Amino acid sequence: MTQPKTWSDRFESALHPAIARFNASIGFDIELIEYDITGSIAHAKMLAHTGIISKEEAMQLVTGLEQIRIEYREGHFNPGIEAEDVHFAVERRLTELVGDVGKKLHTARSRNDQVGTDIRLYLRDQITEIRQQLREYQGVLLRHAEKHVETLIPGYTHLQRAQPLSLAHHLLAYFQMAQRDWERLGEIYKRTNISPLGSGALAGTTFPIDRHFTASELEFGGVYANSLDGVSDRDFAIEFLCASSLIMVHLSRLSEELILWASQEFGFITLKDNCSTGSSIMPQKKNPDIPELVRGKTGRVFGHLQALLTIMKGLPLAYNKDLQEDKEGIFDSVKTVQGSLEAMTILLREGLEFRTERLSTAVEEDFSNATDVADYLAAKGVPFREAYNLVGKVVKTSLAAGKLLKDLTLEEWQALHPAFAEDIYQAIAPRQVVAARNSYGGTGFEQVRNAIESAKTQLL
């Protein structure tokens, strides 16, 4: 069975069925149908505004396009491969509905600037949605932080115990990552929100169009100043995939920590039944599927970014069919980021609890207060490097004796250095170790409370 001809009478036969299937994008670009309809309505109004078609013809076009929107929403418009892409599908159905006037819709427009407009309208909405999701995610992190200002958690470097932290301080680090993600998407929105409509295939058009009219109708912030750039630019899409990749990096890092914290070895959190699964063979297990999936899905978004960069790197101006390959990666990245943000927000909001007693015990079990011993000596006039080396010896001898620093007697301390006094025990108590780090941006309780108030203003 041959496909009907889509193109002009320049072609004597239709595409081979296998080539038609290979060439078609209707299977995925149907995602853009409502944006295509919205862009076409603006274009029809502009054609009437400039006198290229009559107002009556434009009204017919708009009415027909809105009818297609209704048919699609109700499930009655399901174009197949014979339409090749969503743009031809809409135009063909429009002509069926309104007759030959439907054939005037494509006046002064190319599929090149049409698809560029559609993808920008789509991505503009998705960026707005993801930014709102980031706000909800930040809000959950902030509520946990408010609850756990004075809950202590071991801090790590190289995955080795380093210094104790306020749990709120740890969670606010992820809040700040999400804040950068939110701001970054806002900047990308501005560069996405530029209209290529009216660029034509690559060189503009001979018709007296008004590009600013359609840009205003579609609420774009401006128009492309160069028609070649307008139809061939995908920088905004690459930037979106970069931002999406960073969002997934941040979610994946938190996922990795939650996976560790939920393990028996750490035991810092308990996963609730509504956000975890069991084993098919080991009845005692409770698996952290949500963070594991987020961690795994991160690679999908990375792959889409690399794919689009690879597509773009060798394309001469202007439009090339390679650009058809931009959409599936964008669509999948949007769904992956939105799904991951939703799942992680639910997990944090209602799917886990911090085991505060276990956390309190954990910070008493190590030598993460060693730096504070060095700081203690430095404050008493001992050069820091000398104090640093001395404390290293203290830790070494304590380990050999099976003791922690808190277990050393005052006599043992003073035998190491006469500057030690009774107040050493207060100085190395975990709560004091945290409270003392009161520099701006530090983990000290006062600083953390200030950071929480600042974070609240960012969410307004």
Residue pairs with C-beta under 8 A, 6 or more apart in sequence:
1 17
2 13
2 14
2 15
2 16
2 17
3 14
3 15
3 17
3 20
3 81
3 82
4 14
4 82
5 11
5 13
5 14
6 14
6 84
6 88
14 20
15 23
20 81
20 82
20 84
21 81
23 84
24 81
24 83
24 84
24 85
25 84
25 85
25 86
25 324
25 327
26 79
26 80
26 81
26 83
26 84
26 85
26 86
26 89
27 81
28 327
28 328
28 331
29 85
29 86
29 115
29 327
30 79
30 86
30 89
31 122
31 327
31 331
32 86
32 115
32 118
32 119
32 122
32 327
33 72
33 86
33 89
33 90
34 69
34 72
35 117
35 118
35 119
35 121
35 122
36 86
36 87
36 90
36 114
36 118
37 65
37 66
37 68
37 69
37 90
38 121
38 218
39 114
39 117
39 118
39 121
39 197
39 214
39 218
40 61
40 65
40 90
40 105
40 114
41 61
41 62
41 65
41 66
41 217
42 197
42 214
42 217
42 218
43 105
43 108
43 109
43 197
43 214
44 53
44 58
44 61
44 62
44 65
44 105
45 58
45 62
45 213
45 214
45 217
46 209
46 210
46 213
46 214
46 217
47 53
47 57
47 58
47 104
47 107
47 108
47 209
48 54
48 55
48 57
48 58
48 59
49 210
49 213
50 207
50 208
50 209
50 210
50 213
51 208
52 107
52 108
52 207
52 208
52 209
53 61
53 101
53 104
53 107
57 101
57 104
60 98
60 101
61 94
61 98
61 101
61 102
61 104
61 105
63 98
64 94
64 97
64 98
64 102
65 90
65 94
67 97
68 77
68 90
68 93
68 94
68 97
71 77
71 93
77 93
79 86
79 89
79 92
79 93
83 89
83 92
85 111
86 118
87 111
87 114
87 115
87 118
91 102
91 103
91 105
91 106
94 102
94 105
95 102
95 103
96 102
107 207
108 198
108 200
108 205
108 207
108 209
109 197
109 198
109 200
109 205
110 199
110 200
110 201
110 202
110 231
112 199
112 200
112 201
112 202
112 231
112 318
112 319
113 196
113 197
113 198
113 199
113 200
113 201
113 230
113 231
114 197
115 323
116 196
116 197
116 199
116 230
116 231
116 233
117 195
117 196
117 197
117 218
119 237
119 326
119 327
119 330
120 192
120 193
120 194
120 195
120 196
120 220
120 236
121 218
123 192
123 236
123 237
123 240
123 330
123 334
124 189
124 192
124 193
126 334
126 338
127 185
127 188
127 189
127 192
127 240
128 189
129 338
130 185
130 244
130 247
130 334
130 337
130 338
130 341
131 182
131 185
131 186
133 338
133 341
133 342
133 345
134 178
134 181
134 182
134 185
134 247
134 341
135 182
135 459
136 341
136 345
137 178
137 341
137 344
137 345
137 348
138 175
138 178
138 179
138 182
138 455
138 458
138 459
139 459
140 345
140 348
140 349
141 171
141 172
141 174
141 175
141 178
141 348
142 172
142 175
142 452
142 455
142 456
142 459
143 349
144 167
144 168
144 171
144 348
144 354
145 167
145 168
145 171
145 172
145 175
145 448
145 452
145 455
146 168
146 452
147 168
148 166
148 167
148 168
148 171
148 354
148 356
149 166
149 168
149 445
149 448
149 449
149 452
150 166
150 431
150 445
151 166
151 167
151 168
151 354
151 356
151 359
151 360
152 164
152 165
152 166
152 167
152 359
152 360
152 363
152 430
152 431
152 434
153 164
153 165
153 166
153 167
153 170
153 268
153 359
153 362
153 363
154 161
154 162
154 164
154 165
154 362
154 363
154 366
154 368
155 161
155 162
155 163
155 164
155 165
155 170
155 368
155 443
156 162
161 366
161 367
161 368
162 368
163 368
163 369
163 371
163 433
163 437
163 443
164 363
164 368
164 369
164 430
164 433
164 434
165 434
165 443
166 434
166 443
166 444
166 445
166 448
167 354
167 359
168 448
168 451
168 452
169 442
169 443
169 447
169 448
169 451
172 448
172 451
172 452
172 455
174 250
174 253
174 254
175 455
177 250
177 253
178 247
178 250
179 455
179 458
180 246
181 243
181 246
181 247
181 250
184 243
184 246
185 240
185 243
188 236
188 239
188 240
188 243
190 221
191 235
191 236
191 239
192 236
192 240
193 219
193 220
193 221
193 222
194 220
194 221
194 222
194 223
194 224
194 236
195 211
195 214
195 215
195 218
195 220
195 222
195 223
195 224
196 223
196 224
196 230
196 231
196 233
197 211
197 214
197 215
197 218
197 223
198 204
198 205
198 209
198 211
198 214
198 223
198 227
198 230
199 224
199 227
199 228
199 230
199 231
200 227
200 231
201 231
201 318
201 319
202 227
202 228
202 231
202 232
202 317
202 318
202 319
203 227
203 228
204 227
211 223
212 223
215 221
215 222
215 223
223 230
224 230
224 233
227 318
228 317
228 318
231 318
231 319
232 315
232 317
232 318
232 319
232 320
232 323
234 308
234 311
234 312
234 323
234 326
237 308
237 326
237 330
238 305
238 308
238 309
238 312
240 330
240 333
241 301
241 304
241 305
241 308
241 329
241 330
241 333
242 305
244 301
244 305
244 333
244 334
244 336
244 337
245 298
245 301
245 302
245 305
247 337
247 340
247 341
248 294
248 297
248 298
248 301
248 302
248 336
248 337
248 340
249 298
251 294
251 298
251 340
251 341
251 344
252 294
252 295
252 298
254 291
254 344
255 290
255 291
255 292
255 294
255 295
255 344
256 291
256 295
258 269
258 288
258 291
258 347
258 352
259 288
259 291
259 292
259 295
260 266
261 267
261 268
261 269
262 268
262 269
262 270
262 271
262 286
262 288
262 352
267 355
267 358
268 354
268 355
268 358
268 359
268 362
269 352
269 353
269 354
269 355
270 352
270 353
270 355
271 286
271 288
271 351
271 352
272 350
272 351
272 352
272 353
273 286
274 350
274 351
275 290
275 346
275 347
275 350
275 351
275 352
276 286
276 287
276 288
276 289
276 290
276 351
277 286
277 287
277 289
278 285
278 286
278 287
279 285
279 287
290 343
290 344
290 346
290 347
290 351
291 344
291 347
293 340
293 343
294 340
294 343
294 344
297 336
297 339
297 340
300 332
300 333
300 336
301 333
301 336
301 337
303 329
304 329
304 330
304 332
304 333
305 329
305 333
307 325
307 329
308 325
308 326
308 329
308 330
311 322
311 323
311 325
311 326
315 322
315 323
363 430
364 404
364 406
364 430
365 404
366 404
367 395
367 398
367 404
367 405
368 430
368 433
369 405
369 406
369 428
369 429
369 430
369 433
370 391
370 394
370 395
370 405
371 391
372 427
372 428
372 432
372 433
372 436
373 387
373 391
373 394
373 405
373 424
373 427
373 428
374 384
374 387
374 388
374 390
374 391
375 384
375 387
375 427
375 436
376 387
376 420
376 424
376 427
376 428
377 386
377 387
377 390
377 391
377 417
377 419
377 420
378 384
378 387
380 419
381 419
382 390
382 417
382 419
390 416
390 417
393 416
394 405
394 408
394 416
395 405
398 404
398 405
398 407
398 408
405 428
406 425
406 428
406 429
410 420
410 421
410 422
410 424
413 420
413 424
414 420
414 421
426 432
427 433
427 436
434 443
434 444
434 445
435 444
435 445
435 446
436 444
437 443
437 444
437 447
438 444
438 446
438 447
439 447
440 447
441 447
441 451
